[in-house]
Amino acid sequence: MKKILTVIGLLFIFSKTYAQRLEKLQWFNEPDNWEIKGKSLVMQVTPKSDYWRISHYGFTVDDAPFYYSTYGGEFEAKVKLTGAYKARFDQMGLMIRTDHKNYIKTGVEYVDGKFNVSTVVTHNKSDWSVTTLDKTPPFIWIKVVRRLDAVEIFYSLDDKTYIMTRNAPLEDNAPVLVGLMAASPDGDGFEAKFENFSVKHLPDQRRLDWLKNH
């Protein structure tokens, strides 16, 4: 009985959502101006920066700010996004990255005066999908769930009701970089605010299925 209670307790601990301590993350392409205020990261996004590989446009760029930590296994990550978007393609959100040829970035992207929930999936070459929002919300929550060999992507306007926009492949059983990304490919940068970034460990789905059957 004592062992059972111990296992239950450990599962409860591991399933809790922990706010990622922003001070412990590290930069890839650190912007010139940024600061941490409590549970928020505010940055001035680097002008003329982006993440994209080859397809459609014929160029590769890998120079936008990315503030990240490394995670293995399966997890759920989410963040609240508020941006002073100005130029076409101004964007901010979450990125999950294996290396420079394999990553997923998803969040808000400002295109032709409209707000879009945008996702770029890159496996050697990039693709792009958007969901245009009818109204301009003051902020958006983005959530990603990594399960097995895929990532599910959701957005919410209230952190309660989440709408799924994409299911994208990602190599499983490999560590990935998870964090906060913003880019301004056409513009001179903008202020991006990330709040309440959190990552929740999810027990491995294959192991759970094995335990259930044995």
JOWOWO-V425566 format. One record per residue. N is the residue number from 1. RES is the residue in one small letter. PHI is phi in radians with two decimals (* if undefined). PSI is psi in degrees with one decimal (none if undefined). BURIAL is 1 if it has 9 or more other C-alpha atoms within 8 Angstrom, else 0. Layout:
n=[N N]
res=[RES RES]
phi=[PHI PHI]
psi=[PSI PSI]
burial=[BURIAL BURIAL]
//
This chain:
n=[1 2 3 4 5 6 7 8 9 10 11 12 13 14 15 16 17 18 19 20 21 22 23 24 25 26 27 28 29 30 31 32 33 34 35 36 37 38 39 40 41 42 43 44 45 46 47 48 49 50 51 52 53 54 55 56 57 58 59 60 61 62 63 64 65 66 67 68 69 70 71 72 73 74 75 76 77 78 79 80 81 82 83 84 85 86 87 88 89 90 91 92 93 94 95 96 97 98 99 100 101 102 103 104 105 106 107 108 109 110 111 112 113 114 115 116 117 118 119 120 121 122 123 124 125 126 127 128 129 130 131 132 133 134 135 136 137 138 139 140 141 142 143 144 145 146 147 148 149 150 151 152 153 154 155 156 157 158 159 160 161 162 163 164 165 166 167 168 169 170 171 172 173 174 175 176 177 178 179 180 181 182 183 184 185 186 187 188 189 190 191 192 193 194 195 196 197 198 199 200 201 202 203 204 205 206 207 208 209 210 211 212 213 214]
res=[m k k i l t v i g l l f i f s k t y a q r l e k l q w f n e p d n w e i k g k s l v m q v t p k s d y w r i s h y g f t v d d a p f y y s t y g g e f e a k v k l t g a y k a r f d q m g l m i r t d h k n y i k t g v e y v d g k f n v s t v v t h n k s d w s v t t l d k t p p f i w i k v v r r l d a v e i f y s l d d k t y i m t r n a p l e d n a p v l v g l m a a s p d g d g f e a k f e n f s v k h l p d q r r l d w l k n h]
phi=[* -1.08 -1.11 -1.08 -1.11 -1.11 -1.10 -1.06 -1.10 -1.15 -1.09 -1.13 -1.10 -1.23 -1.51 -1.23 -1.57 -1.98 -1.17 -1.19 -1.21 -1.09 -1.12 -1.63 -1.37 -2.31 -1.67 -2.09 1.09 -1.05 -1.31 -1.18 -2.23 -2.81 -2.74 -1.89 -2.16 1.06 -1.71 -2.13 -1.97 -2.08 -2.31 -1.68 -1.16 -1.08 -1.09 0.91 -2.19 -2.97 -2.19 -2.89 -2.29 1.22 -1.05 1.23 -1.63 1.42 -2.29 -2.23 -2.32 -2.66 -2.26 -1.52 -1.11 -2.56 -1.99 -2.50 -2.40 -1.82 -2.34 -1.97 1.25 -1.80 -2.81 -2.14 -2.22 -2.63 -2.80 -1.71 -2.03 -2.38 -2.34 -1.65 -1.10 -2.26 -1.86 -0.98 1.34 -0.98 -2.66 -2.75 2.91 -1.74 -2.32 -2.03 -2.37 -1.54 -2.82 -1.22 -1.84 -2.45 -2.82 -2.24 -2.12 -2.63 2.92 -1.76 -2.35 -1.65 -2.33 0.92 1.38 -2.09 -1.62 -2.24 -1.47 -2.06 -2.39 -2.02 -1.93 -2.12 -2.29 1.24 -2.07 -1.63 -2.12 -2.56 -2.29 -2.37 -2.12 -1.38 -1.55 -1.18 -2.13 -1.70 -1.37 -1.20 -2.79 -2.45 -1.68 -2.08 -2.29 -2.18 -2.20 -1.64 -2.31 0.92 -1.83 -2.55 -2.18 -1.68 -2.12 -2.34 -2.35 -2.60 -1.73 -2.46 1.10 -2.15 -1.68 -1.92 -1.97 -1.41 -2.05 -2.84 -2.19 -2.21 -1.29 -2.70 -0.92 -1.65 0.95 -2.48 -1.15 -2.36 -1.58 -2.21 -3.14 -1.86 -2.22 -2.57 -2.61 -2.46 -1.04 -1.72 -1.79 -1.75 1.62 -2.76 -1.50 -2.09 -2.09 -1.94 -2.18 0.96 -1.12 -2.48 -2.32 -2.03 -1.17 -2.02 -0.99 -0.98 -1.14 -1.14 -1.16 -1.07 -1.15 -1.11 -1.09 -1.12 -1.63 -2.22]
psi=[-41.0 -41.0 -41.2 -44.9 -37.1 -44.3 -43.7 -41.5 -41.6 -41.1 -37.1 -42.7 -46.7 -24.2 -8.2 151.5 128.7 130.4 125.2 125.0 112.1 -31.0 -19.7 -4.0 169.5 159.0 141.8 119.4 61.2 130.0 163.9 -36.1 122.1 158.8 155.7 126.9 101.1 -116.1 19.5 143.8 125.7 127.1 152.5 111.1 137.7 127.4 149.4 46.7 153.2 174.6 120.2 147.2 110.4 -65.0 144.9 -52.0 -21.3 13.0 166.0 128.5 147.1 50.1 13.7 157.9 138.8 120.1 114.2 168.8 168.6 135.0 146.1 167.7 -155.7 145.5 167.2 130.6 143.3 162.5 152.5 131.1 130.5 123.0 145.2 64.0 139.4 -47.2 161.1 133.6 4.8 134.3 155.1 153.0 -151.9 148.8 138.1 123.2 126.0 -48.8 -170.4 -11.3 -6.7 107.5 160.9 126.5 137.7 143.4 -140.5 136.6 131.1 113.9 121.3 43.2 5.4 150.6 132.1 142.9 114.5 141.8 131.2 122.9 123.5 118.4 90.3 -51.1 151.1 147.6 173.1 129.4 145.6 148.1 110.5 132.8 140.0 -35.1 164.9 101.1 155.0 -24.6 165.8 142.0 136.1 136.0 137.5 141.4 116.6 117.4 127.1 -121.8 29.4 161.8 126.3 138.9 132.6 158.0 159.7 150.1 -5.9 4.6 21.9 -57.8 116.9 137.4 127.7 134.8 -17.7 146.6 117.5 145.4 146.2 134.2 131.2 174.4 36.5 138.6 148.4 157.6 130.2 129.3 -157.6 126.8 144.4 150.3 155.5 73.5 -41.0 -19.4 -174.1 22.4 166.0 167.2 126.4 129.7 124.0 126.9 146.3 41.5 128.3 152.8 129.6 123.5 136.9 128.3 142.0 126.9 -38.8 -39.7 -39.8 -41.9 -39.4 -45.3 -37.4 -33.7 -2.5 none]
burial=[0 0 0 0 0 0 0 0 0 0 0 0 0 1 1 0 0 0 0 0 0 1 0 0 1 0 1 0 0 0 1 0 0 1 0 1 0 0 1 1 1 1 1 1 1 1 1 1 1 1 1 1 1 1 1 0 0 0 0 0 1 1 0 1 1 1 1 1 1 0 0 0 1 1 1 1 1 1 1 1 1 1 1 0 1 0 1 1 1 1 1 1 1 1 1 1 1 1 0 0 1 1 1 1 1 1 1 1 1 1 1 0 0 1 1 1 1 1 1 1 1 1 0 0 1 1 0 0 0 0 0 0 1 0 0 0 0 0 1 1 1 1 1 1 1 1 1 1 1 1 1 1 1 1 1 1 1 0 0 0 0 1 0 0 1 0 0 0 0 0 0 0 0 0 1 1 1 1 1 1 1 1 1 1 1 1 1 1 1 1 1 1 1 1 1 1 1 1 1 1 1 1 1 1 0 0 0 1 0 0 0 0 0 0]
//
